Amino acid sequence: MHTIDTTLTIRSLAELEACAGQELGLSGFHTITQAQIDQFAAATLDHQWIHTDAERAQQESPFQATIAHGYLTVSLLPFLWQQIVSIENLKMQVNYEIEQLRFNQAVTVNSRVRLRASLLSVANLRGIAKARVGVTLEIEDSKKPAYSGVVTFLYHFLG
């Protein structure tokens, strides 16, 4: 299993296929700040008070703090995934699909999260690798993850 200090490097379809069925590792922890939540709210036009009004959230929310947008935590996938695996020799990478994504636990402001990833399968689509990755976003000091699901990437390797 790889951690942030030992990123796995994959340089070809064959190397990717060799990792199928394995847990690939953990990313480093990332702290969800109020500034990041506010920036996401501005970018997505989702300004619900549970995300942006710290005073009201402390008084009225069952979490007693603001929480990250669920889609903000999903948007961290590429950043955290690249800490686990470095895919080289690519023409391009395409985010293809998200399946069975289930939000299990709210992520309160200043929580630290990390990604756990397993390569479930790799299909060779005429030279394009279709990689299905099991993902779990763990919250430090929480038994329940923020979410779990399956993401699919298409990798177009050179040559």
Residue pairs with C-beta under 8 A, 6 or more apart in sequence:
1 23
1 24
1 25
1 26
2 8
2 24
2 25
2 26
2 84
2 85
3 25
3 26
3 28
4 26
4 27
4 28
4 83
4 84
6 25
7 83
7 84
7 85
7 86
8 19
8 24
8 25
8 84
8 85
8 86
9 85
9 86
9 88
10 16
10 19
10 85
10 86
10 87
10 88
11 88
11 89
12 89
12 157
13 122
13 124
13 127
13 129
13 155
13 157
16 87
16 119
16 122
16 129
16 131
16 155
17 122
17 124
17 129
19 119
19 122
20 119
20 120
20 121
20 122
21 119
21 120
21 121
22 118
22 119
23 116
23 117
23 118
24 84
24 85
24 117
24 118
24 119
24 133
25 84
25 85
25 116
25 117
26 84
26 114
26 115
26 116
26 117
26 138
27 80
27 81
27 83
27 84
27 114
27 115
27 117
28 83
28 114
29 112
29 113
29 114
29 140
30 76
30 79
30 80
30 112
30 113
30 114
31 110
31 111
31 112
32 68
32 72
32 73
32 107
32 108
32 109
32 110
32 111
32 112
32 113
33 109
33 110
34 54
34 66
34 109
34 110
36 68
36 72
37 51
37 52
37 66
37 67
37 68
37 69
37 72
37 109
38 52
40 46
40 51
40 68
40 69
40 71
40 72
40 75
41 47
41 48
41 51
41 52
41 69
44 69
44 71
46 69
49 56
49 57
49 60
50 57
50 61
50 63
50 66
50 67
51 66
51 67
51 68
51 69
52 66
53 66
54 65
54 66
54 109
57 63
57 64
57 65
57 66
57 67
58 64
58 65
61 67
63 106
63 108
65 108
65 109
65 110
66 108
66 109
67 106
67 107
67 108
67 109
68 106
68 107
68 108
68 109
68 111
70 103
70 147
73 107
73 113
73 137
73 146
73 147
74 98
74 101
74 147
76 113
76 115
76 137
77 115
77 135
77 151
78 95
80 114
80 115
80 137
81 115
81 117
81 133
81 135
83 115
84 115
84 117
85 117
87 93
87 155
89 157
89 158
89 159
90 155
90 156
90 157
90 158
91 156
91 157
91 158
92 156
93 153
93 154
93 155
93 156
94 153
94 154
94 156
95 151
95 153
96 130
96 152
96 153
96 154
97 150
97 151
97 152
98 149
98 150
98 151
98 152
99 149
99 150
99 151
99 152
100 148
100 149
100 150
101 147
101 148
101 149
101 150
102 147
102 148
102 149
103 146
103 147
104 144
104 145
104 146
104 147
104 148
105 139
105 142
105 144
105 145
105 146
106 146
107 113
107 137
107 139
107 146
111 139
111 140
111 142
112 139
112 140
113 137
113 138
113 139
113 140
113 146
114 137
114 138
114 140
115 135
115 136
115 137
115 138
116 135
116 136
116 137
116 138
117 133
117 134
117 135
117 136
118 133
118 134
119 131
119 132
119 133
119 134
120 132
120 133
120 134
120 150
121 131
121 132
122 129
122 130
122 131
122 132
123 129
123 130
124 130
125 154
127 156
127 157
128 154
128 155
128 156
129 154
129 155
129 157
130 152
130 153
130 154
131 152
131 153
131 154
131 155
132 150
132 151
132 152
133 150
133 151
133 152
133 153
134 148
134 149
134 150
135 147
135 148
135 149
135 150
135 151
136 145
136 147
136 148
137 145
137 146
137 147
137 148
138 145
138 146
139 145
139 146
